[in-house]
Amino acid sequence: MLDSASCPRSHSKWVSFTWLISGRLTQPLPLSVRITLLALLVLVVVGLVWALRKPSQRQRIRLWSRRLRWYRRRTHVVVALTLACLLITSPPGLALVTHALTSQIPADSGAKAEAIVVLGRGARFMNDRVDVTAALWQAKRAPLIFVSGRGDAKRITRQLLEKGIPSDVLDGENCSLTTEENAQFTADLLIPKGMKQIILVTDAPHMLRSRLTFQSLGFDVIAHPNDLPSNLGYREHIELVAREYGGILSYVLRGRFHEREAAELKDVHAFADRELS
């Protein structure tokens, strides 16, 4: 297995930063902060009620509103965006946007492939991926299991060995920190060996972006999504889906879903040449 000591330079500092920020935003607020915000909201409401009871204050508020008329369009946009966010983050809205993300994934045809490629996603997603991957190999869907993801690759490999998967059918790379790197490093280690037909294993929200990225690098992909963890919290689910939509938009703007030109991958090819020599 390709170890992190020989990894090419990663360009994922921005991704790590966004994961940190989104993680902070989805953490529950401390009780003291919630009480403070509630108290401020009550004070604002009380202040508005008190101001509107006095004729002089009502007249002053009218004057302010006239001066701020040119802000109304912006206000309408802000209100519309706020309502859209509230709708999307409600349980029915979250179910709808999740369905829109996962309904574009073709069903597993059951065909055999040359390798099963498993993407890392952190410890909470690991157990189900290990079970799904082991079941696919035991069903003789592919002779090789390739695990991709820094940190996760070694742990998933270790769990597969514990399930009785022979070590000689396990391979992988312990370098990638992003979906783009998953696809690039896997392509440059498998495609030179003539392995283009793969069964891709990752969670359902992540599958659409992963499948399109792997296809852009020359793979023929059979999607086999695994379930999300049963203990995934509501805020974590929102964060996961929001990041996928943001990731898809980012990859579209960068042209990562189109077939790649060889020049785009010259640095990764050089890395693969070192590993294969």
Buried (B, 14 or more C-beta within 10 A) or exposed (E): EBEEEEBBEBEBEEBEEBBEEBEEEBEEEEEEEEEEEEEEEEEEEEEEEEEEEEEEEEEEEEEEEEEEEEEEEEEEEEEEEEEEEEEBBEEEBBEEBBEEBBEEBEEBEEEEBBBBBBBBBEEEBBEBBBBBBBEBBEEEBBEBBBBBBBEBBBBBBEBBEEEEBEEEBBBBBBBBBBBBBBBBBBBBBBBEEEBBBBBBBBBBBBBBBBBBBBBBBBBEBBBBBBEBBEEBEEBBBBBBBBBBBEBBEBBEEEEBBEEBEEEBBEEBBEBBEEBEE
